[in-house]
Amino acid sequence: MIDHAHDLACVRDATELLLTAVAKLDNASLAEPSRLPGWTRGHVLAHLARNADALVNVLEGRPMYASAEARDADIERDAPRPLDAQLADLRESTARFQSAGDAPADWTRTVELRNGVTDSASRVPFRRWAEVELHHVDLGIGYELEDVPAEFAEREIDFLADRFAGHKEVPSTGLTAGDGRTWTTGGGAAGGPVAVEGTAADLLGWLAGRRDGSRLTANGALPKLPPL
């Protein structure tokens, strides 16, 4: 069972870690490329702030974003801001998200995210945790997938393996981490089963589109995963 209160606490801890790391940067560093194609570090931080507000909308029953175009425009608008403005915005938007998460609510209700995707409200804090952890890595400032909490890595692999389960472009695939944990995914495409092995960090990186899978081993061609 998902413990949304636990996940909210994890979001708080992960955000504080990110803010502490970002506070050591300077304005010039924010204008440098992140690991996400076409985005500077400023874009990543702007996205994190606007995503927090978007998830407040989700929890309070409003559309996540006014439109895809508005989402993109807001990120472009906020990306060039100086460090102090980025930090203040991320702190304030995070506080709004935490406040929405702390409000009495029916956490079993179904909420709507982007593109018509629905989920249990109880999963929203974990979705925010994933945003903070993965985008901290995307900043390219010394925080790597090997540094994310073990609980997060396992649960995000669970989530992504489930997301690709039955996908028409992914053959049946078994995943094994170095400590023996296993997952299955794919199954909608011909071929397989493919057995893929590697560290939890490398499995997570491949599933999340952060690594090319070159450090994984497979008993055949490594499946090409569709974009998230």
BATOR-696166 format. One line per 5 residues: number of its first residue (from 1); their letters; for each residue x, y, z of C-alpha. Coordinates in steps of 0.1 Angstrom, whole numbers, padded with zeros to 4 digits. Layout:
REM BATOR-696166
NUM> A> X,Y,Z  ...
//
This chain:
REM BATOR-696166
1> MIDHA> 0000,0000,0000  0013,0035,-0009  0020,0057,0021  0015,0092,0007  0026,0108,0040
6> HDLAC> 0059,0089,0038  0064,0100,0002  0057,0136,0011  0084,0135,0036  0108,0119,0010
11> VRDAT> 0099,0148,-0014  0108,0173,0013  0142,0156,0020  0150,0152,-0016  0142,0189,-0024
16> ELLLT> 0163,0201,0005  0192,0181,-0008  0187,0196,-0043  0184,0231,-0030  0216,0228,-0010
21> AVAKL> 0234,0216,-0040  0220,0242,-0064  0228,0270,-0039  0265,0263,-0045  0262,0272,-0082
26> DNASL> 0263,0306,-0098  0243,0324,-0124  0267,0314,-0152  0263,0277,-0142  0226,0279,-0146
31> AEPSR> 0230,0290,-0182  0251,0260,-0190  0236,0229,-0207  0220,0203,-0185  0219,0166,-0194
36> LPGWT> 0185,0170,-0210  0188,0179,-0247  0180,0215,-0254  0177,0225,-0218  0200,0245,-0196
41> RGHVL> 0201,0239,-0158  0178,0269,-0156  0153,0251,-0177  0154,0221,-0153  0149,0243,-0123
46> AHLAR> 0121,0262,-0139  0104,0229,-0148  0107,0216,-0113  0090,0247,-0099  0062,0247,-0124
51> NADAL> 0057,0209,-0120  0052,0215,-0082  0024,0240,-0090  0010,0216,-0116  0007,0188,-0091
56> VNVLE> -0010,0212,-0067  -0036,0217,-0095  -0039,0179,-0098  -0045,0174,-0061  -0070,0203,-0060
61> GRPMY> -0090,0190,-0090  -0079,0214,-0117  -0062,0206,-0150  -0025,0199,-0145  -0015,0225,-0171
66> ASAEA> -0036,0250,-0190  -0021,0235,-0222  0011,0219,-0234  0020,0252,-0250  0015,0271,-0218
71> RDADI> 0036,0246,-0199  0065,0250,-0224  0061,0288,-0224  0063,0290,-0187  0095,0270,-0186
76> ERDAP> 0111,0291,-0213  0100,0323,-0195  0115,0312,-0161  0147,0294,-0173  0169,0326,-0177
81> RPLDA> 0163,0338,-0141  0192,0343,-0117  0201,0318,-0090  0184,0336,-0062  0151,0338,-0081
86> QLADL> 0153,0301,-0091  0159,0291,-0055  0131,0312,-0041  0106,0300,-0067  0115,0263,-0061
91> RESTA> 0112,0267,-0023  0079,0285,-0026  0064,0261,-0051  0076,0232,-0030  0059,0247,0000
96> RFQSA> 0026,0250,-0019  0029,0214,-0029  0036,0202,0006  0007,0223,0019  -0017,0207,-0007
101> GDAPA> -0004,0173,0003  -0009,0180,0040  -0045,0190,0036  -0072,0165,0046  -0083,0146,0015
106> DWTRT> -0095,0113,0001  -0062,0098,-0010  -0080,0069,-0027  -0096,0092,-0053  -0086,0091,-0089
111> VELRN> -0069,0122,-0103  -0060,0133,-0138  -0025,0142,-0149  -0013,0152,-0184  -0026,0138,-0216
116> GVTDS> -0056,0121,-0200  -0034,0099,-0177  -0052,0090,-0145  -0038,0077,-0112  -0046,0074,-0075
121> ASRVP> -0041,0106,-0056  -0019,0086,-0033  0007,0082,-0060  0011,0119,-0067  0037,0125,-0039
126> FRRWA> 0058,0096,-0054  0055,0111,-0088  0069,0144,-0074  0097,0125,-0056  0106,0110,-0090
131> EVELH> 0107,0145,-0106  0131,0158,-0079  0154,0128,-0079  0157,0124,-0116  0160,0161,-0124
136> HVDLG> 0187,0165,-0097  0207,0139,-0117  0198,0158,-0149  0215,0190,-0136  0249,0173,-0139
141> IGYEL> 0263,0188,-0107  0276,0157,-0090  0244,0138,-0080  0242,0105,-0099  0217,0077,-0101
146> EDVPA> 0241,0058,-0078  0233,0084,-0052  0195,0082,-0052  0179,0064,-0022  0177,0027,-0026
151> EFAER> 0140,0028,-0019  0134,0053,-0046  0155,0033,-0072  0135,0001,-0065  0101,0018,-0066
156> EIDFL> 0109,0038,-0098  0121,0006,-0115  0088,-0010,-0104  0069,0020,-0118  0087,0021,-0152
161> ADRFA> 0087,-0017,-0156  0049,-0016,-0151  0047,0014,-0175  0063,-0006,-0203  0045,-0039,-0195
166> GHKEV> 0027,-0051,-0226  0040,-0022,-0247  0036,-0030,-0284  0072,-0019,-0291  0089,-0038,-0263
171> PSTGL> 0095,-0076,-0263  0091,-0097,-0232  0120,-0086,-0210  0133,-0097,-0176  0154,-0074,-0155
176> TAGDG> 0178,-0085,-0128  0197,-0062,-0105  0230,-0070,-0090  0214,-0079,-0056  0191,-0104,-0072
181> RTWTT> 0159,-0083,-0074  0139,-0090,-0105  0112,-0074,-0127  0094,-0082,-0159  0083,-0057,-0185
186> GGGAA> 0074,-0055,-0222  0057,-0084,-0239  0037,-0066,-0266  0063,-0070,-0293  0076,-0101,-0310
191> GGPVA> 0108,-0117,-0298  0122,-0124,-0264  0123,-0132,-0237  0153,-0110,-0233  0172,-0112,-0200
196> VEGTA> 0188,-0079,-0189  0212,-0076,-0160  0230,-0047,-0143  0231,-0025,-0113  0199,-0009,-0100
201> ADLLG> 0213,0025,-0111  0220,0013,-0146  0186,-0004,-0149  0169,0027,-0137  0190,0049,-0160
206> WLAGR> 0180,0028,-0190  0143,0026,-0182  0142,0063,-0174  0160,0073,-0206  0190,0086,-0187
211> RDGSR> 0215,0060,-0199  0219,0041,-0231  0222,0007,-0215  0257,0001,-0226  0267,-0011,-0191
216> LTANG> 0239,-0036,-0190  0243,-0072,-0202  0216,-0090,-0222  0212,-0125,-0238  0203,-0108,-0270
221> ALPKL> 0198,-0073,-0284  0189,-0048,-0257  0153,-0037,-0265  0149,-0001,-0277  0125,0016,-0253
226> PPL> 0101,0042,-0265  0103,0077,-0250  0085,0083,-0217
//
